[in-house]
Amino acid sequence: MSVYSQMIRIRFMGVFRPLFISWMITDRCNLKCSACSRNSGRTGDSPKQVADRIVEIAARESVFKINLTGGEPLIHPGIGSIIERLHNSNIKVTMNTNGVYAADRIALLKPVNGVNVSLDGRPETHDAYRGSGAYGAAVAAVETLRGAGVPVKVTCSISSAAGLEDIRSVLETAGRLDVPVVFQPGQLFILGSRLPNPAAPAPSDFGDLLEYVISFKRKHPAAILNSLQGLSHLAKLPADARLFCGAGRFFCRIDPAGNVFACSNSLGPESPAGNILSSSLSDLFAGYRHPPCTQCWCADRVEANLIFGLNPGAVTNYMLHRARFNL
């Protein structure tokens, strides 16, 4: 059964079985980004028992794609084996990375279906947020990945420090590197917690910057992977804005210990749905109902929810621009 047939069953027939998994494979990271607590190292790397179980369940339940995140996923000592096993199980594999280790580990990344690299503005803006030298490493990673034939995009998180010069810089750099961009706001809370993010953009400033992004998208639709509908949703930050939600229905998130959450926003004080070591995804989410959510500001999650809700503009944007990047 194709992924599209399965999505139709999930969307209209009440089937709850995630086809897309975001796997936080480690909470260790080589950088100390100011708005992230997912570099704590409290849990460490997903152990072999958890990794084996995720690969087994994903293959058995016909999971379509697993996105490897962290922390920094390239730190995980078994990352090469995990990528290979998922690839051999006909599961698409994508990855989020800060890019620092990408050049040294490019051989491990060649089977990956797509890589996302963070790029948050001009060099000084990016490095102030992620650490000295991070910008240069990110650009070098994109060049290396492109040279190896790995599909790659960059994501710009618009922080309180970002200005129009940063947006233009990201678009110019991405254009030079021949890769598309996803824009999203810096999250309202520090990632992995419910503590306010001091780098979150002021709504009025973010709205002004997004107007420029929307205008650029209209002129150069392939350069920006957000749909116009997704950008319009993000422009509502921080007002309540409902979306048709696929959390627990067609996507979920797993932490390094194997705890399964309906959505990445649940990786804070909320309880998981269960643990992958003791249950399957279909059993964990059978009849699941995610609590009402009006604060979805992750750009890729917004696009997924719009597509799941059959928004015509988002579906068209996916087919024309996003699908070939597997991201």
C-alpha positions in Angstrom: 0.0 0.0 0.0 1.4 3.4 -1.0 2.1 6.1 1.6 -0.7 8.2 0.0 -3.2 5.3 0.4 -2.2 4.9 4.0 -2.6 8.6 4.7 -6.1 8.5 3.2 -7.0 5.6 5.5 -5.6 7.6 8.5 -7.3 10.8 7.5 -10.8 9.4 6.7 -11.1 5.9 8.3 -10.0 6.6 11.8 -6.7 4.6 11.6 -4.1 5.9 14.0 -0.6 4.7 12.9 2.2 7.2 12.5 3.9 7.0 9.1 6.5 9.7 10.0 8.7 9.6 13.1 11.0 12.2 14.5 13.6 10.3 16.4 15.7 12.3 18.9 18.5 9.8 18.7 20.6 11.7 21.3 20.4 14.6 23.6 24.1 15.3 23.4 25.3 18.1 21.2 28.6 19.8 20.3 27.0 23.2 20.3 25.3 25.2 23.1 22.5 27.1 21.3 21.0 29.7 23.6 17.4 28.6 23.0 17.8 24.9 23.4 17.9 22.5 26.4 18.3 19.4 24.2 22.0 19.4 24.7 21.7 18.4 28.3 23.1 14.9 27.9 20.9 13.7 30.7 19.6 10.7 28.7 22.5 10.4 26.3 22.3 8.3 23.2 19.5 5.9 22.2 20.9 2.5 23.3 21.2 -0.5 21.0 18.0 -2.0 22.5 16.0 1.0 21.7 17.5 1.4 18.2 16.9 -2.2 17.4 13.3 -2.0 18.5 12.6 1.2 16.5 14.0 -0.3 13.3 12.0 -3.5 13.9 8.7 -1.7 14.6 9.2 0.9 11.8 9.7 -1.9 9.3 6.8 -4.0 10.5 4.4 -1.1 10.6 5.4 0.3 7.2 6.7 3.6 8.6 7.4 5.8 5.6 10.1 8.1 6.9 12.2 8.7 10.0 13.9 12.0 10.7 17.0 11.7 12.9 17.4 14.7 15.3 19.0 15.5 18.6 21.0 17.0 20.1 23.4 16.4 17.2 22.6 13.1 15.6 26.1 12.7 14.1 27.4 12.3 17.6 25.6 9.0 18.1 28.3 6.3 18.0 26.0 3.9 16.0 24.7 6.5 13.5 26.1 4.8 10.5 24.7 1.4 11.3 21.3 2.9 12.1 21.1 4.8 8.8 22.1 1.7 6.9 19.6 -0.5 8.6 16.7 1.9 8.1 17.8 2.3 4.4 17.9 -1.4 3.9 14.4 -1.7 5.5 13.1 0.7 2.7 12.4 3.4 5.2 13.3 6.9 4.1 15.9 8.6 6.3 16.3 12.3 6.8 18.4 14.2 9.4 18.7 17.6 11.1 22.3 18.7 11.8 24.3 21.7 12.7 26.7 20.7 10.1 29.9 20.6 12.1 30.6 16.9 11.6 29.0 16.5 8.1 32.2 16.8 6.1 34.1 14.2 8.2 31.1 11.7 8.0 29.9 12.3 4.5 30.3 8.6 3.7 27.7 7.7 6.3 25.3 10.3 4.9 25.3 9.2 1.3 22.3 6.8 1.8 20.3 9.6 3.5 17.3 10.9 1.6 17.6 14.5 2.8 19.5 16.6 5.3 18.4 19.8 7.0 21.1 22.3 8.1 20.4 25.3 10.3 21.3 28.8 9.0 19.9 31.6 11.0 21.1 34.8 9.3 24.4 36.6 8.7 27.5 35.0 10.2 27.5 37.2 13.2 23.8 36.5 14.0 24.1 32.7 13.5 27.3 32.5 15.6 25.9 34.6 18.4 23.1 32.1 18.7 24.9 28.8 18.1 28.6 29.5 18.8 31.7 30.8 17.1 32.5 29.1 13.8 29.0 27.5 13.5 28.1 29.6 10.4 31.2 28.5 8.5 30.6 24.9 9.4 27.0 25.0 8.3 27.9 26.5 4.9 30.7 24.0 4.4 28.3 21.2 5.3 25.8 22.3 2.7 28.6 22.4 0.0 29.8 19.0 1.0 26.4 17.4 1.0 25.5 19.0 -2.4 28.8 17.7 -3.8 27.9 14.2 -2.6 24.5 14.3 -4.2 22.6 14.4 -0.9 19.3 16.5 -1.1 19.7 19.4 1.4 17.7 22.4 2.6 18.5 25.1 5.2 16.1 26.2 7.9 16.3 29.8 9.2 14.9 30.2 12.7 14.0 33.9 13.0 15.1 35.1 16.5 14.7 38.4 18.3 18.2 39.3 17.0 17.3 38.8 13.3 16.6 41.7 11.0 15.9 42.1 7.3 19.6 41.9 6.5 19.6 38.4 8.0 16.7 37.2 5.9 18.3 38.6 2.8 21.6 37.0 3.7 20.0 33.6 4.1 18.2 33.8 0.8 21.3 35.0 -1.0 23.5 32.3 0.6 21.0 29.6 -0.2 20.7 30.9 -3.7 24.4 30.7 -4.2 24.5 27.2 -2.8 21.5 26.2 -4.9 19.4 25.0 -1.9 15.9 25.9 -0.7 15.0 27.6 2.6 12.4 27.0 5.3 11.6 29.9 7.6 10.1 29.6 11.0 10.0 31.7 14.2 12.3 31.0 17.1 10.2 28.9 19.4 8.3 30.6 22.2 9.8 28.2 24.7 13.3 26.8 25.1 13.3 23.5 23.2 12.7 20.6 25.5 11.2 22.7 28.3 8.4 25.1 29.1 10.8 27.9 30.0 10.2 31.1 27.9 12.8 31.5 25.1 14.5 34.9 25.5 15.4 34.8 21.8 11.8 34.4 20.6 11.0 37.2 18.2 8.7 40.0 19.0 5.4 39.4 17.1 5.4 42.7 15.3 9.0 42.4 14.2 8.5 38.8 13.1 5.4 39.8 11.2 7.3 42.5 9.3 10.1 40.0 8.4 7.5 37.4 7.3 5.9 39.9 5.0 9.2 40.1 3.1 9.5 36.3 3.0 6.0 36.0 1.7 6.7 38.6 -1.0 9.9 36.7 -2.0 8.0 33.4 -2.1 5.4 34.8 -4.5 8.2 35.9 -6.9 10.5 32.8 -6.4 8.2 30.0 -5.3 10.9 27.2 -5.5 13.4 29.1 -3.3 11.3 28.8 -0.2 9.8 25.5 0.8 7.1 26.9 3.1 3.7 27.2 1.4 2.1 30.6 1.3 -0.6 29.0 3.5 2.0 27.9 6.0 3.7 31.3 6.1 0.3 32.9 6.6 -0.3 30.6 9.6 3.1 31.4 11.1 2.4 35.2 10.7 -0.3 34.8 13.4 2.3 34.1 16.1 1.5 34.2 19.0 -2.3 34.3 18.7 -4.3 31.1 19.0 -4.5 29.5 15.5 -6.1 26.0 15.0 -4.8 23.5 12.5 -6.0 20.1 11.5 -3.7 18.1 13.7 -1.9 14.8 12.8 -0.2 14.3 16.1 -0.3 10.7 17.0 -2.3 10.0 13.9 0.3 10.1 11.2 3.4 11.5 12.9 5.0 11.1 16.4 8.3 11.7 18.2 10.6 9.3 20.1 13.2 10.4 22.6 16.6 8.7 23.2 15.1 6.4 25.9 12.3 5.2 23.6 9.5 7.3 25.1 6.9 8.0 22.4 5.2 11.4 22.2 2.4 12.4 19.8 4.2 15.7 18.9 7.6 17.3 19.5 5.9 20.0 21.5 5.2 17.3 24.1 8.9 16.9 24.8 8.7 19.0 27.9 6.8 18.2 31.2 4.0 16.2 29.4 3.8 12.5 29.8 4.6 10.2 26.9 2.0 8.0 25.3 4.2 5.0 26.2 7.6 3.4 25.4 8.6 1.7 22.2 10.2 -1.1 24.2 6.9 -2.3 25.6 4.4 -1.5 22.8 4.0 -0.9 19.1 3.1 2.4 17.5 -0.3 1.2 16.4 -1.2 0.0 19.9 0.1 3.2 21.6 -2.0 5.4 19.4 -5.1 3.3 18.8 -8.0 5.7 19.1 -5.7 8.4 20.3 -7.0 12.0 20.6 -4.4 14.7 20.9 -5.4 17.5 23.3 -6.6 20.7 21.4 -3.6 22.7 20.3 -3.6 26.3 19.0 0.1 27.0 19.2 1.8 25.1 16.3 4.8 27.2 15.2 7.2 24.6 13.8 7.3 25.3 10.1 7.6 21.7 8.9 5.0 20.5 11.4 2.7 23.3 10.1 3.2 22.1 6.6 2.5 18.5 7.5 -0.7 19.4 9.3 -1.9 21.6 6.4 -1.2 18.7 4.0 -3.0 16.2 6.3 -5.9 18.6 6.4 -5.9 18.6 2.6 -5.2 22.3 2.2 -5.0 22.7 -1.6 -2.2 25.3 -1.6 0.0 23.3 0.8 -0.6 20.1 -1.1 0.3 21.8 -4.4 3.4 23.4 -2.8 4.5 20.0 -1.6 4.1 18.3 -4.9 5.8 21.1 -6.8 8.6 22.0 -4.4 9.0 20.0 -1.2 8.6 16.4 -2.3 11.9 16.1 -4.1 13.8 17.1 -0.9 12.1 14.4 1.2 12.0 17.0 4.0 
